[in-house]
Amino acid sequence: MTEGFNTRAIHAGQTPDKTTGSIIPPLYQTTTFAQDGIGKLRNGYEYGRGTNPTRDALQEQLAALEGGSHAFSFASGLAAEDALIRAVLAPGDHIVMGNDVYGGTYRLITRVLSAWGITSSVVDFADNDAVAAAITDNNTKMLWLETPSNPMMKISDVAAASRLAKENDVLLVVDNTFASPYLQQPISLGADVVVHSTTKYIGGHSDASGGAVVVNDAGLAEKVGFVQFAVGAVSAPMEAWLTTRGLKTLGVRMDRHSSNAMAIAKWLQGQPSVERVYYPGLPEHPGHELAAQQMKAFGGMVSVTFKGGETDARSVAESTRVFTLAESLGGIESLMNYPSEMTHASVKGTELEVPTNLVRLSVGIEDIEDLLADLKQALATL
Ligand SMILES: *Cc1c(COP(=O)(O)O)cnc(C)c1O
């Protein structure tokens, strides 16, 4: 029987050190490994870009939690995405991506990889017919889906996208950063590949950048592993070690992120200055039923638009005291973001543009009373 999520989070890849019994596997802060004769490697370790025990431990933990056969850890989420795309696509291949994928993903595909012959279309993944229509017979090789999406919190059906992907013989990639493997398991819903910015919920403490690619197929694993080694955007030992430490508490953190976010979403809904709250946990959210099916809870991200337009949104974003105005998300501390000028400035004027009256909250795990009081005083400035 597979052990439960939290047991795997704490023990997968985390066997106590053989030499000393150190309960925490050591941080192997090294670039190279002594050989016992030419080509006689100790347990296969040779050079840090290729393999490092600390990174291996994280990769084992990630694979165990996403239900994949192999995981690869990178220096950032975008480094992971770049490695994946270059590992499995070739010039002339076409990607169909959601119309609210992470702005950096859109930028990577349309402004970096396009120069290497990768083409792409942007569609609404909530509309299956639109996705099917965007798949071309000859060169579409990949569907790229993000759910919940950023910052509009749209929910897409992973199982339905996986059926489309299989019918058309293309790979389905799911960016699972917002949900984390605790709340959503795309591989079990039929995805071929899961990508993460581990910088966010997986690391969880805003102190280590990283990314991951998780697959459930030996052939795909070989390709991604080769690019990880040959291109070299690997996670550094310290970053891998911190990410492993963060990941052990993912379950308890996500439960609290989710309950805090739900309380905040409900409270915001009742405020006269609020135009609309975007949170899949609210019954009014168009993706609520689907989210309830494919997610364990609804996560820590809440977006909200204000009736008073850009002025009000900016004012709230700049008035909070417990919520800190900053990019990024998924840490234990609450963050406030004004996407249009911050995280999503790069997609201004594109089909991914974000409303200027919207703020995005990354709800942390502080006491809910303090978070609500902070928002109350910020909205009182309007
Ligand atoms: C942050 C983020 C990324 C990119 O990850 P980095 O670690 O910043 O490179 C990709 N996808 C989503 C959904 C993200 O939030």
The ligand as a MOL file (V3000), in Angstrom:
LIG
                    3D

  0  0  0     0  0            999 V3000
M  V30 BEGIN CTAB
M  V30 COUNTS 15 15 0 0 0
M  V30 BEGIN ATOM
M  V30 1 C 6.4550 31.5610 -10.4420 0
M  V30 2 C 5.7920 30.6680 -11.4110 0
M  V30 3 C 6.5030 30.0780 -12.4590 0
M  V30 4 C 7.9710 30.3860 -12.7210 0
M  V30 5 O 8.7770 29.9550 -11.6960 0
M  V30 6 P 10.1670 30.6720 -11.2580 0
M  V30 7 O 10.6120 29.8320 -10.1280 0
M  V30 8 O 9.8470 32.0760 -10.8970 0
M  V30 9 O 11.0530 30.5950 -12.4540 0
M  V30 10 C 5.8210 29.2200 -13.3000 0
M  V30 11 N 4.5120 28.9580 -13.1400 0
M  V30 12 C 3.7840 29.5110 -12.1490 0
M  V30 13 C 2.3480 29.1880 -12.0280 0
M  V30 14 C 4.4030 30.3860 -11.2600 0
M  V30 15 O 3.6710 30.9490 -10.2930 0
M  V30 END ATOM
M  V30 BEGIN BOND
M  V30 1 1 1 2
M  V30 2 1 2 3
M  V30 3 2 2 14
M  V30 4 1 3 4
M  V30 5 2 3 10
M  V30 6 1 4 5
M  V30 7 1 5 6
M  V30 8 2 6 7
M  V30 9 1 6 8
M  V30 10 1 6 9
M  V30 11 1 10 11
M  V30 12 2 11 12
M  V30 13 1 12 13
M  V30 14 1 12 14
M  V30 15 1 14 15
M  V30 END BOND
M  V30 END CTAB
M  END
